Amino acid sequence: MKVVAIVQARMGATRLPNKLMKLIGGVPMIELLLSRLSLATEVNQIIVATSVDGRNQPLVDQARRLGFECIQGSENDVLDRYLQAAKAAKADVVIRITGDCPLVDPALVDEAIRQFKAAGVDYLSNTSPPSYPDGLDIEVFTYAALERAATETDKAYDREHVTPYLRTAGQFRQATMQNEEDLSALRWTVDEPADFAVISNIFAHFTPEIHFTWRQVLELQRSQPELFAANQQLLRNEGATMGTGQKLWKRAKRVIPGGNMLLSKRAEMFLPEQWPAYFSKAKGCKVWDLDGSEYIDMSIMGIGTNILGYGHPEVDAAVQQTVVAGNMSTFNCPEEVYLAEKLIELHPWADMARFARAGGEANAIAIRIARAATGKDKVAICGYHGWHDWYLSANLGDDKSLDGHLLPGLEPNGVPRNLRGTVFPFNYNRYDELETLVNAHDIGVIKMEVVRNQGPEDNFLHKVRQLATDRGIVLIFDECTSGFRETFGGLHKKYGVEPDMAMFGKALGNGYAITATIGRREIMEAAQSTFISSTFWTERIGPTAALKTLEVMERLQSWDTITRIGLAIRQRWQQLADQHGLKIDHWGLPALTGFTIQSPNALAYKTLITQEMLANGYLAGNSVYVCIEHTPEIIDAYFDALDPVFGLIKECEEGRDVTTLLKGPLCHTGFKRLN
């Protein structure tokens, strides 16, 4: 009977990349593991099983340099990788050891093999249920059982984790090796940087000896627990239940403040501890995560960037042509001239345009130009939306740069507290508040969205326009979100009110980075008197994408389509709520439509919707940013899936505890420090 220990190992681990070649006391971790395992007398051969991914070549070279056979197979189908390695070695019995267990104890391995032989079973482990410290995991099984599992299961989870089918199929004789004391809460494995720190502490304590026993490590933990403190908050086998995106999100929060570059895309805003977080591909209104799972995006479609759907073929083709021709040069790109002319054609009141790549930049540019034109610093803003952008723009004097600012603390009204005396907020549809501000302060700029969650009342927009004209104030409409949703251009066209300046972003490039600030000549010319400049505002992809996006929008009249779809979605939400006896409030533009359930548990219900819909293949919450790819068939299927979720919510409104249905924390509602 040939007993072969197969060590599964790869360099592309999501939470701690390249961990197997990280040095502990000057020695790669994989070498320490293999050296310790080599002392197992019941093992006839040790094989390292890795994948064909090129990142694994240093691992392959190291294993072979140490005299161990190394087999390369599938990256994700680890079950097949094991089968091929076992077949190559002509194994009768296989020992499964994972590369994240450098404290593997050869005496424990030998004991597991002896118990396996004595029990006459197909599968034995010391992990089901666990009683040894995490990091001493051992599984023993016959080649015949491995081969049968590889033939019978096609579940991705089974094939990634090798042995779940052996444990759960009910077709194999099993046994468990248990310790007399339950030590399963101890963590001696290496998945995270904190784990690596603990393992390094252990080897440093015993150096130069590397063949200490697991019981010596246990004694060390009991006598010097501070050496083990770094990873005590981590959960056992957490990685087995986490998707690749969740693992990467956890890793991201260690190296990126907040985890990413945009608050609205943080996983905690959707479904804490469960959201896939990262995408591998996006097309139409579908998104694929890092594990290849497909979802229909009935959520916020790239935060409202893709009216034409993800990866529109004409827009992508134009961008690809630009990439081939060259994106950057000492010369200027001609597309910026063509785009400026097109936007001015769509807005005859405007004469000139400036371009950037992000909404915050457009805010900064607009405010800075307006201040230069009026010679006044004070700004009246409507509402809280974009307060971080206001912070940037409101602080941009001639001696300030366009970056390098930190998010400050906020006043209750949403304005950074260090801007008191500079920025003055007023509420939408409260003309009296604005008039009071203008009378009390030397306001030079009024900056506001045309519409957010409600429309203008009592000629609100016209009154604002007249006030700005009478007092010599520059009126800026922020159309970064609303532009091209209900009209071919700015939403202000719908209401017949012309600003002095307007900004566009989001949908302008259908997913490519481009924002525009347009305005009257006498105001825009003031840009010449203050330094507003950036190298990457001159790259070619953004204007190219915008020109093609505008061309496709105009041909398809996309603004009519998404408004119609949004109104239909809103109507069906209401019908579903009525059917289940729920009260809901609607908000947002039709193409950016949302609802809130009238209940103290509204946030919990939003979280529940996201959780249940994700399980059914939808990215969904209580809002939809509509695109032309949201076809009737997709909408119908979405409501079929949403119906039973509303049924659950009704049960909760009648007394069922919603927290018993949630598999994690509630989603966040806004800015929150993430540790």
C-alpha positions as CSV (number, residue, x, y, z in Angstrom):
1,M,0.0,0.0,0.0
2,K,1.6,3.2,-1.2
3,V,0.9,6.3,1.0
4,V,1.4,9.6,-0.7
5,A,1.2,13.0,1.0
6,I,0.0,15.7,-1.4
7,V,0.6,19.3,-0.4
8,Q,-1.7,21.7,-2.3
9,A,0.0,25.0,-2.7
10,R,-0.2,28.1,-4.9
11,M,1.3,31.6,-5.0
12,G,-2.0,33.4,-5.9
13,A,-3.7,33.2,-2.5
14,T,-6.2,36.1,-2.4
15,R,-5.7,37.2,1.2
16,L,-1.9,36.7,1.4
17,P,-0.3,36.4,-2.0
18,N,3.1,34.6,-2.3
19,K,2.8,33.4,1.3
20,L,4.5,30.1,0.5
21,M,7.7,31.8,-0.4
22,K,7.7,34.3,2.4
23,L,10.7,33.9,4.6
24,I,10.5,32.8,8.2
25,G,13.9,33.1,9.8
26,G,15.4,33.3,6.3
27,V,13.7,30.1,5.1
28,P,10.7,30.0,2.7
29,M,7.6,28.9,4.5
30,I,7.0,26.0,2.1
31,E,10.5,24.6,2.8
32,L,9.7,24.6,6.6
33,L,6.5,22.7,5.9
34,L,8.1,20.1,3.7
35,S,11.0,19.6,6.0
36,R,8.7,18.9,9.0
37,L,6.4,16.6,6.9
38,S,9.4,14.6,5.7
39,L,9.8,13.1,9.2
40,A,6.5,11.3,8.9
41,T,7.5,7.6,8.7
42,E,4.2,6.3,7.5
43,V,4.4,8.4,4.3
44,N,6.1,6.9,1.3
45,Q,6.2,10.0,-0.9
46,I,5.5,13.7,-0.8
47,I,4.3,15.6,-3.8
48,V,3.6,19.3,-4.1
49,A,0.5,19.9,-6.2
50,T,0.2,23.4,-7.6
51,S,-1.4,25.0,-10.7
52,V,-0.2,25.9,-14.1
53,D,-0.4,29.6,-13.4
54,G,2.9,31.2,-14.2
55,R,3.0,32.9,-10.8
56,N,3.7,29.5,-9.3
57,Q,7.1,29.0,-11.0
58,P,9.2,30.1,-8.0
59,L,7.3,27.6,-5.9
60,V,7.8,24.8,-8.5
61,D,11.5,25.6,-8.7
62,Q,11.9,25.6,-4.9
63,A,10.1,22.3,-4.4
64,R,12.2,20.6,-7.0
65,R,15.4,22.1,-5.7
66,L,14.5,20.5,-2.4
67,G,14.1,17.1,-4.1
68,F,10.3,16.9,-4.1
69,E,8.2,16.1,-7.1
70,C,5.9,18.9,-8.2
71,I,2.8,18.4,-10.3
72,Q,1.0,21.3,-12.0
73,G,-2.7,21.2,-12.7
74,S,-5.9,23.3,-12.7
75,E,-5.9,26.5,-10.7
76,N,-9.5,26.2,-9.5
77,D,-10.3,22.5,-9.9
78,V,-8.1,21.4,-7.1
79,L,-9.9,18.0,-6.9
80,D,-8.6,17.2,-10.4
81,R,-5.2,18.5,-9.4
82,Y,-5.1,16.0,-6.6
83,L,-6.4,13.2,-8.8
84,Q,-3.6,13.8,-11.4
85,A,-0.9,14.0,-8.7
86,A,-2.2,10.8,-7.0
87,K,-2.4,9.0,-10.3
88,A,1.1,10.0,-11.3
89,A,2.4,8.7,-8.0
90,K,0.4,5.5,-8.2
91,A,-1.0,6.2,-4.7
92,D,-3.2,3.8,-2.9
93,V,-3.8,6.2,0.0
94,V,-3.6,10.0,-0.1
95,I,-2.8,12.4,2.7
96,R,-4.1,15.9,2.1
97,I,-2.0,18.7,3.5
98,T,-2.5,22.4,2.7
99,G,0.3,24.8,2.1
100,D,-1.0,27.2,4.8
101,C,-0.1,24.7,7.6
102,P,3.7,25.1,8.2
103,L,3.3,23.7,11.7
104,V,2.2,20.3,10.3
105,D,3.3,17.7,12.9
106,P,4.8,14.5,11.4
107,A,3.9,12.4,14.5
108,L,0.3,13.5,14.1
109,V,0.3,12.6,10.4
110,D,1.6,9.2,11.3
111,E,-1.1,8.7,13.9
112,A,-3.8,9.7,11.4
113,I,-2.5,7.2,8.9
114,R,-2.4,4.4,11.5
115,Q,-5.9,5.1,12.6
116,F,-7.1,5.2,9.0
117,K,-5.6,1.8,8.3
118,A,-7.0,0.3,11.5
119,A,-10.5,1.7,10.9
120,G,-10.7,0.3,7.3
121,V,-12.5,3.4,6.1
122,D,-12.5,5.5,2.9
123,Y,-11.9,8.8,4.6
124,L,-10.5,10.0,7.9
125,S,-9.8,13.5,9.2
126,N,-9.0,15.4,12.3
127,T,-11.2,18.3,11.1
128,S,-14.8,16.9,11.1
129,P,-15.5,18.0,13.7
130,P,-12.3,19.9,14.6
131,S,-10.6,19.4,17.9
132,Y,-7.0,20.3,17.1
133,P,-5.7,23.8,16.5
134,D,-6.5,25.2,13.1
135,G,-3.2,24.6,11.1
136,L,-2.8,20.9,12.1
137,D,-5.4,19.8,9.5
138,I,-4.9,16.2,8.2
139,E,-7.2,14.3,5.8
140,V,-6.5,10.7,4.7
141,F,-8.5,8.9,2.0
142,T,-8.2,6.2,-0.6
143,Y,-7.3,6.8,-4.2
144,A,-10.5,5.0,-5.2
145,A,-12.6,7.4,-3.1
146,L,-10.8,10.4,-4.6
147,E,-11.3,9.1,-8.1
148,R,-15.0,8.4,-7.5
149,A,-15.5,11.9,-6.1
150,A,-13.8,13.4,-9.1
151,T,-16.2,11.5,-11.4
152,E,-19.4,12.1,-9.5
153,T,-19.4,15.8,-8.4
154,D,-19.4,18.8,-10.6
155,K,-20.1,21.4,-7.9
156,A,-17.5,24.2,-8.0
157,Y,-17.2,24.2,-4.2
158,D,-16.5,20.5,-4.1
159,R,-13.8,20.7,-6.7
160,E,-12.2,23.8,-5.2
161,H,-12.0,22.3,-1.7
162,V,-11.2,18.7,-2.7
163,T,-13.0,16.7,0.0
164,P,-16.5,18.1,0.7
165,Y,-18.0,15.4,-1.5
166,L,-16.3,12.7,0.5
167,R,-17.7,14.0,3.7
168,T,-21.3,14.9,2.6
169,A,-22.3,12.5,-0.2
170,G,-23.2,9.7,2.2
171,Q,-21.4,7.2,0.0
172,F,-18.1,6.7,1.9
173,R,-17.1,5.1,5.1
174,Q,-15.7,7.7,7.5
175,A,-13.8,8.1,10.7
176,T,-12.6,11.0,12.8
177,M,-9.4,11.5,14.8
178,Q,-10.1,13.6,17.9
179,N,-7.9,15.2,20.5
180,E,-8.9,14.6,24.1
181,E,-9.1,18.4,24.6
182,D,-11.0,20.6,22.2
183,L,-8.4,23.1,20.9
184,S,-10.2,24.0,17.8
185,A,-10.3,27.7,18.8
186,L,-6.6,28.0,18.5
187,R,-5.3,29.4,15.2
188,W,-1.9,28.2,13.8
189,T,-2.6,28.5,10.1
190,V,-1.5,31.2,7.6
191,D,-4.2,32.9,5.6
192,E,-3.7,36.5,6.7
193,P,-0.7,38.8,7.5
194,A,-1.6,38.5,11.2
195,D,-1.3,34.7,10.9
196,F,2.1,35.0,9.3
197,A,3.2,37.2,12.2
198,V,2.1,34.6,14.7
199,I,3.8,31.7,12.9
200,S,7.0,33.8,12.6
201,N,6.9,34.4,16.3
202,I,6.7,30.6,16.9
203,F,9.6,29.7,14.7
204,A,11.7,32.6,16.1
205,H,11.1,31.3,19.7
206,F,12.4,27.8,18.8
207,T,15.1,28.8,16.4
208,P,17.3,27.2,15.2
209,E,15.2,24.1,15.8
210,I,12.4,23.7,13.3
211,H,11.2,20.2,14.3
212,F,9.4,21.1,17.5
213,T,6.2,19.3,18.2
214,W,2.7,20.7,18.2
215,R,2.4,20.1,21.9
216,Q,5.5,22.3,22.5
217,V,3.7,25.0,20.5
218,L,0.6,24.5,22.7
219,E,2.8,24.9,25.8
220,L,4.3,28.1,24.3
221,Q,0.8,29.6,23.7
222,R,-0.2,28.9,27.2
223,S,3.0,30.4,28.7
224,Q,3.4,33.3,26.3
225,P,0.0,34.1,24.8
226,E,1.2,37.5,23.6
227,L,3.1,35.8,20.8
228,F,-0.2,34.5,19.5
229,A,-2.4,37.6,20.0
230,A,-2.2,39.1,16.5
231,N,-4.7,36.7,14.8
232,Q,-7.1,35.7,17.6
233,Q,-10.0,37.7,16.1
234,L,-9.9,35.6,12.9
235,L,-12.4,32.8,12.4
236,R,-11.6,29.1,11.7
237,N,-12.1,28.1,8.1
238,E,-13.4,31.5,7.2
239,G,-11.9,31.2,3.8
240,A,-14.0,28.1,3.0
241,T,-17.2,30.2,3.2
242,M,-15.9,33.4,1.6
243,G,-15.8,34.0,-2.1
244,T,-12.7,35.3,-3.8
245,G,-14.1,38.8,-3.9
246,Q,-14.9,38.8,-0.2
247,K,-11.3,37.7,0.5
248,L,-9.9,40.4,-1.7
249,W,-12.1,43.0,0.0
250,K,-10.8,42.0,3.4
251,R,-7.3,42.3,2.0
252,A,-8.0,45.6,0.4
253,K,-9.1,47.2,3.7
254,R,-5.6,46.6,5.1
255,V,-3.9,48.6,2.3
256,I,-6.5,51.1,1.1
257,P,-8.3,53.4,3.5
258,G,-11.9,52.3,3.5
259,G,-11.1,49.5,1.1
260,N,-11.6,51.3,-2.2
261,M,-11.8,54.6,-4.0
262,L,-15.5,55.2,-3.8
263,L,-17.8,55.2,-0.8
264,S,-20.8,54.1,-2.9
265,K,-19.0,50.9,-4.0
266,R,-17.9,49.7,-0.5
267,A,-19.2,46.2,0.2
268,E,-20.7,47.3,3.4
269,M,-23.0,49.7,1.6
270,F,-24.7,46.6,0.0
271,L,-24.3,43.4,2.1
272,P,-21.5,43.3,4.7
273,E,-19.6,40.1,4.8
274,Q,-21.4,38.6,1.8
275,W,-21.1,41.0,-1.1
276,P,-18.8,39.7,-4.0
277,A,-17.2,43.1,-4.1
278,Y,-15.1,42.7,-7.3
279,F,-16.0,41.9,-10.9
280,S,-14.1,40.0,-13.6
281,K,-16.4,40.9,-16.5
282,A,-19.4,43.1,-17.2
283,K,-21.6,43.1,-20.3
284,G,-25.1,44.5,-21.0
285,C,-26.7,44.5,-17.5
286,K,-24.8,41.4,-16.4
287,V,-21.8,41.2,-14.1
288,W,-19.5,38.3,-13.3
289,D,-17.6,38.1,-10.0
290,L,-14.1,36.8,-9.4
291,D,-15.4,33.2,-9.0
292,G,-17.3,33.4,-12.3
293,S,-20.7,33.7,-10.8
294,E,-23.1,35.7,-13.0
295,Y,-25.5,38.4,-11.8
296,I,-28.0,40.6,-13.4
297,D,-27.4,44.2,-12.2
298,M,-30.7,45.6,-11.0
299,S,-28.8,47.9,-8.7
300,I,-26.8,51.0,-9.5
301,M,-25.1,50.0,-12.7
302,G,-21.6,51.3,-12.0
303,I,-23.1,54.1,-9.9
304,G,-25.1,55.3,-12.8
305,T,-22.3,55.4,-15.4
306,N,-23.7,53.0,-18.0
307,I,-27.0,54.2,-19.6
308,L,-26.1,52.1,-22.7
309,G,-25.2,49.0,-20.6
310,Y,-21.8,47.7,-19.7
311,G,-19.4,47.2,-22.6
312,H,-21.4,48.8,-25.4
313,P,-19.8,47.4,-28.6
314,E,-19.7,50.7,-30.5
315,V,-18.3,52.7,-27.6
316,D,-15.7,50.0,-26.8
317,A,-14.7,49.8,-30.5
318,A,-14.1,53.5,-30.6
319,V,-12.0,53.4,-27.5
320,Q,-10.0,50.3,-28.8
321,Q,-9.3,52.2,-32.0
322,T,-8.0,55.1,-29.9
323,V,-5.8,52.8,-27.8
324,V,-4.2,51.4,-31.0
325,A,-3.7,54.9,-32.4
326,G,-2.3,56.2,-29.1
327,N,-3.9,57.7,-26.1
328,M,-1.3,60.3,-25.1
329,S,1.0,62.7,-27.0
330,T,2.9,66.0,-26.7
331,F,0.1,67.2,-29.1
332,N,-3.5,67.7,-28.0
333,C,-6.2,65.3,-28.9
334,P,-8.6,66.6,-31.5
335,E,-11.6,64.9,-29.9
336,E,-11.7,67.4,-27.1
337,V,-12.6,70.1,-29.6
338,Y,-15.3,68.0,-31.2
339,L,-16.8,67.1,-27.8
340,A,-16.8,70.8,-26.7
341,E,-18.6,71.7,-29.9
342,K,-21.2,68.9,-29.5
343,L,-22.0,69.9,-25.9
344,I,-22.4,73.6,-26.9
345,E,-24.6,72.5,-29.7
346,L,-26.8,70.7,-27.2
347,H,-26.9,73.7,-24.9
348,P,-27.0,76.9,-27.0
349,W,-26.8,79.1,-23.9
350,A,-23.2,77.9,-23.4
351,D,-20.2,79.0,-25.3
352,M,-17.2,77.1,-23.9
353,A,-16.3,73.8,-22.2
354,R,-13.6,72.4,-20.0
355,F,-13.0,68.6,-19.5
356,A,-11.8,66.5,-16.6
357,R,-12.2,62.8,-15.6
358,A,-14.1,62.7,-12.3
359,G,-17.0,64.4,-10.7
360,G,-15.0,65.9,-7.9
361,E,-12.7,67.5,-10.4
362,A,-15.6,68.9,-12.3
363,N,-17.0,70.4,-9.1
364,A,-13.6,71.9,-8.3
365,I,-13.2,73.4,-11.8
366,A,-16.7,74.9,-11.8
367,I,-16.4,76.5,-8.4
368,R,-12.9,77.8,-9.1
369,I,-13.9,79.4,-12.5
370,A,-17.1,80.9,-10.9
371,R,-15.1,82.4,-8.0
372,A,-12.5,83.8,-10.4
373,A,-15.3,85.3,-12.6
374,T,-17.1,87.0,-9.6
375,G,-14.2,87.7,-7.4
376,K,-16.3,86.3,-4.5
377,D,-15.5,83.2,-2.4
378,K,-18.9,82.5,-0.8
379,V,-21.0,79.7,-2.2
380,A,-24.6,78.8,-1.5
381,I,-25.2,75.1,-2.0
382,C,-28.5,73.1,-2.2
383,G,-28.6,70.0,0.0
384,Y,-25.9,67.6,1.1
385,H,-25.2,65.7,-2.1
386,G,-21.6,65.7,-3.0
387,W,-20.4,67.3,0.2
388,H,-16.9,65.8,-0.2
389,D,-16.7,67.4,-3.7
390,W,-17.8,70.7,-2.1
391,Y,-15.0,70.5,0.3
392,L,-12.5,70.1,-2.6
393,S,-14.0,72.8,-4.7
394,A,-14.7,75.3,-1.9
395,N,-11.1,75.2,-0.8
396,L,-9.5,75.8,-4.1
397,G,-8.0,79.2,-4.0
398,D,-5.1,80.1,-6.3
399,D,-2.6,78.7,-3.7
400,K,-4.4,75.4,-3.4
401,S,-4.0,72.2,-5.5
402,L,-6.7,70.0,-6.8
403,D,-5.8,67.1,-4.6
404,G,-4.3,66.3,-1.2
405,H,-7.3,67.2,0.9
406,L,-8.6,64.9,3.6
407,L,-12.3,64.4,4.4
408,P,-13.1,66.5,7.5
409,G,-15.7,66.1,10.1
410,L,-19.2,67.3,9.2
411,E,-21.7,69.6,10.6
412,P,-25.3,68.3,11.0
413,N,-26.2,70.1,7.7
414,G,-23.5,68.1,5.8
415,V,-21.0,70.9,5.3
416,P,-17.4,70.3,6.5
417,R,-17.0,72.2,9.8
418,N,-13.9,74.0,8.6
419,L,-15.9,75.6,5.8
420,R,-18.2,77.6,8.1
421,G,-18.4,81.1,6.7
422,T,-17.5,80.0,3.2
423,V,-20.2,77.5,2.2
424,F,-23.9,78.1,3.0
425,P,-26.4,75.3,2.5
426,F,-30.1,75.7,1.7
427,N,-32.9,73.2,1.1
428,Y,-34.4,72.4,-2.3
429,N,-37.7,74.2,-2.9
430,R,-36.9,76.6,-0.1
431,Y,-36.4,79.8,-2.0
432,D,-36.9,81.8,1.2
433,E,-33.8,80.1,2.7
434,L,-31.7,81.0,-0.4
435,E,-32.9,84.6,-0.4
436,T,-32.1,85.0,3.2
437,L,-28.5,83.7,2.6
438,V,-28.0,86.1,-0.4
439,N,-29.3,89.0,1.7
440,A,-27.0,88.2,4.6
441,H,-23.8,87.2,2.8
442,D,-21.8,88.3,-0.2
443,I,-22.7,85.2,-2.2
444,G,-20.8,84.8,-5.4
445,V,-21.9,81.3,-6.5
446,I,-25.1,79.2,-6.3
447,K,-24.5,75.6,-7.0
448,M,-27.2,73.0,-7.0
449,E,-28.7,69.9,-8.7
450,V,-31.7,70.6,-10.9
451,V,-33.6,67.8,-9.3
452,R,-32.6,65.0,-6.9
453,N,-35.4,63.1,-5.2
454,Q,-38.1,65.7,-5.8
455,G,-39.0,68.2,-8.5
456,P,-39.3,72.0,-8.4
457,E,-42.3,73.6,-6.8
458,D,-43.8,77.1,-7.1
459,N,-41.4,78.1,-10.0
460,F,-38.4,77.3,-7.7
461,L,-35.8,77.0,-10.4
462,H,-37.0,80.2,-12.2
463,K,-36.9,82.1,-9.0
464,V,-33.3,81.0,-8.3
465,R,-32.4,82.0,-11.9
466,Q,-33.9,85.4,-11.5
467,L,-32.2,86.0,-8.1
468,A,-28.8,85.0,-9.5
469,T,-29.3,87.4,-12.5
470,D,-30.4,90.3,-10.3
471,R,-27.5,89.9,-7.8
472,G,-24.7,89.1,-10.3
473,I,-24.3,85.6,-8.9
474,V,-23.0,82.7,-11.0
475,L,-25.6,79.9,-11.1
476,I,-24.2,76.4,-11.5
477,F,-26.3,73.3,-12.2
478,D,-24.7,70.1,-11.1
479,E,-25.8,67.6,-13.8
480,C,-23.1,65.0,-13.1
481,T,-25.9,62.5,-12.1
482,S,-29.0,63.9,-13.8
483,G,-27.5,64.6,-17.3
484,F,-28.9,62.6,-20.2
485,R,-31.4,60.8,-18.1
486,E,-34.6,62.6,-19.2
487,T,-33.3,64.8,-22.0
488,F,-30.5,64.7,-24.5
489,G,-28.3,66.8,-22.4
490,G,-29.0,68.5,-19.1
491,L,-32.2,68.0,-17.1
492,H,-32.5,71.8,-16.9
493,K,-33.7,71.7,-20.5
494,K,-36.9,70.0,-19.3
495,Y,-37.7,72.9,-17.0
496,G,-36.7,75.7,-19.4
497,V,-34.1,77.3,-17.0
498,E,-30.6,78.1,-18.2
499,P,-27.7,78.2,-15.8
500,D,-24.5,80.1,-16.2
501,M,-22.5,76.9,-15.9
502,A,-23.3,73.2,-15.9
503,M,-21.3,70.0,-15.2
504,F,-21.8,66.6,-16.7
505,G,-20.3,63.2,-15.8
506,K,-21.5,59.7,-15.0
507,A,-23.2,58.6,-18.2
508,L,-21.3,60.9,-20.5
509,G,-18.7,58.3,-21.4
510,N,-20.8,55.2,-20.7
511,G,-18.2,53.9,-18.2
512,Y,-15.2,55.7,-19.4
513,A,-13.8,58.6,-17.4
514,I,-14.9,61.9,-18.7
515,T,-16.6,64.9,-17.1
516,A,-17.5,68.3,-18.7
517,T,-18.0,71.8,-17.4
518,I,-19.7,74.1,-19.8
519,G,-20.6,77.8,-19.4
520,R,-21.1,81.3,-20.8
521,R,-18.1,82.8,-22.4
522,E,-17.7,85.7,-20.0
523,I,-17.5,83.3,-17.1
524,M,-15.5,80.5,-18.6
525,E,-12.8,82.9,-19.8
526,A,-12.0,83.5,-16.1
527,A,-10.3,80.1,-16.2
528,Q,-7.4,81.9,-17.9
529,S,-6.8,83.9,-14.7
530,T,-6.4,81.0,-12.4
531,F,-4.3,77.8,-12.7
532,I,-6.6,74.9,-13.7
533,S,-4.6,72.2,-15.4
534,S,-3.9,68.5,-15.3
535,T,-2.0,66.2,-17.7
536,F,-4.6,63.4,-17.6
537,W,-7.4,65.8,-18.5
538,T,-5.7,65.7,-22.0
539,E,-5.8,61.9,-22.5
540,R,-7.8,60.8,-25.5
541,I,-10.0,57.9,-24.3
542,G,-12.5,60.0,-22.4
543,P,-13.4,62.4,-25.2
544,T,-13.5,59.5,-27.7
545,A,-15.9,57.5,-25.5
546,A,-18.1,60.5,-24.9
547,L,-18.4,61.4,-28.6
548,K,-19.4,57.8,-29.5
549,T,-21.8,57.6,-26.4
550,L,-23.5,60.8,-27.5
551,E,-23.9,59.5,-31.0
552,V,-25.5,56.2,-29.9
553,M,-27.7,58.0,-27.3
554,E,-29.0,60.3,-30.0
555,R,-29.7,57.5,-32.4
556,L,-31.5,55.3,-29.9
557,Q,-33.1,58.2,-27.9
558,S,-31.9,56.4,-24.8
559,W,-33.2,59.0,-22.4
560,D,-36.8,58.2,-23.5
561,T,-36.2,54.4,-23.1
562,I,-34.7,54.5,-19.6
563,T,-37.3,56.9,-18.4
564,R,-40.1,54.6,-19.6
565,I,-38.4,51.6,-18.1
566,G,-37.9,53.4,-14.8
567,L,-41.5,54.4,-14.6
568,A,-42.6,50.8,-15.3
569,I,-40.3,49.5,-12.5
570,R,-41.7,52.1,-10.1
571,Q,-45.3,51.0,-11.0
572,R,-44.5,47.3,-10.4
573,W,-42.8,48.0,-7.1
574,Q,-46.0,49.7,-6.0
575,Q,-48.2,46.8,-7.3
576,L,-46.0,44.3,-5.4
577,A,-46.2,46.4,-2.2
578,D,-50.0,46.6,-2.6
579,Q,-50.2,42.9,-3.1
580,H,-48.4,42.2,0.1
581,G,-49.9,45.0,2.1
582,L,-46.8,47.0,2.4
583,K,-46.4,50.8,2.4
584,I,-43.6,52.2,0.3
585,D,-42.3,55.7,-0.6
586,H,-40.9,56.3,-4.1
587,W,-38.0,58.7,-4.8
588,G,-35.5,59.7,-7.5
589,L,-35.8,60.4,-11.2
590,P,-37.6,57.7,-13.1
591,A,-34.3,56.5,-14.5
592,L,-32.7,56.6,-11.1
593,T,-35.7,55.2,-9.3
594,G,-35.8,53.9,-5.7
595,F,-38.2,53.0,-2.9
596,T,-38.2,52.8,0.9
597,I,-40.5,50.6,2.9
598,Q,-42.4,52.6,5.5
599,S,-41.1,50.8,8.6
600,P,-38.6,51.3,11.5
601,N,-36.9,48.2,10.0
602,A,-36.5,49.8,6.5
603,L,-32.7,49.3,6.6
604,A,-32.9,45.7,7.6
605,Y,-35.4,45.1,4.8
606,K,-33.1,46.7,2.3
607,T,-30.4,44.4,3.5
608,L,-32.7,41.4,3.3
609,I,-33.6,42.2,-0.2
610,T,-30.0,42.4,-1.2
611,Q,-29.2,39.1,0.5
612,E,-32.1,37.1,-1.0
613,M,-31.8,38.6,-4.4
614,L,-28.0,37.9,-4.5
615,A,-28.7,34.3,-3.8
616,N,-31.0,34.3,-6.9
617,G,-28.4,35.9,-9.2
618,Y,-29.4,39.6,-8.9
619,L,-27.5,42.6,-7.7
620,A,-30.4,44.4,-6.1
621,G,-31.5,46.6,-3.2
622,N,-34.1,49.3,-3.1
623,S,-33.1,51.3,-6.2
624,V,-32.4,50.7,-9.8
625,Y,-30.2,52.8,-12.1
626,V,-31.8,52.0,-15.4
627,C,-30.0,51.2,-18.7
628,I,-31.3,50.3,-22.1
629,E,-30.3,46.6,-21.5
630,H,-33.0,46.2,-18.9
631,T,-35.3,44.4,-21.3
632,P,-38.9,43.3,-20.4
633,E,-37.8,39.7,-20.0
634,I,-35.1,40.8,-17.4
635,I,-37.6,43.0,-15.6
636,D,-40.2,40.2,-15.4
637,A,-37.7,37.7,-14.0
638,Y,-36.5,40.3,-11.5
639,F,-40.0,40.8,-10.1
640,D,-40.6,37.1,-10.0
641,A,-37.6,36.8,-7.8
642,L,-38.5,39.9,-5.7
643,D,-42.1,38.7,-5.0
644,P,-41.2,36.1,-2.3
645,V,-38.8,38.6,-0.6
646,F,-41.7,41.1,-0.2
647,G,-43.6,38.1,1.3
648,L,-40.8,37.7,3.9
649,I,-40.9,41.4,4.6
650,K,-44.7,41.2,5.2
651,E,-44.1,38.3,7.6
652,C,-41.6,40.5,9.5
653,E,-44.1,43.4,9.6
654,E,-46.5,41.0,11.2
655,G,-44.1,39.9,13.9
656,R,-41.4,37.7,12.5
657,D,-37.9,38.8,13.6
658,V,-36.1,40.1,10.5
659,T,-32.7,39.6,12.2
660,T,-33.2,35.9,12.2
661,L,-33.3,36.0,8.4
662,L,-30.1,38.0,8.0
663,K,-26.8,36.2,7.6
664,G,-24.7,39.2,8.5
665,P,-24.8,42.8,9.7
666,L,-27.1,45.5,8.3
667,C,-25.8,47.5,5.3
668,H,-24.4,50.9,5.9
669,T,-26.2,54.1,5.0
670,G,-23.3,56.5,4.3
671,F,-19.9,57.6,5.4
672,K,-18.5,55.4,8.1
673,R,-14.9,54.6,9.1
674,L,-14.1,51.0,8.1
675,N,-11.4,49.2,10.0
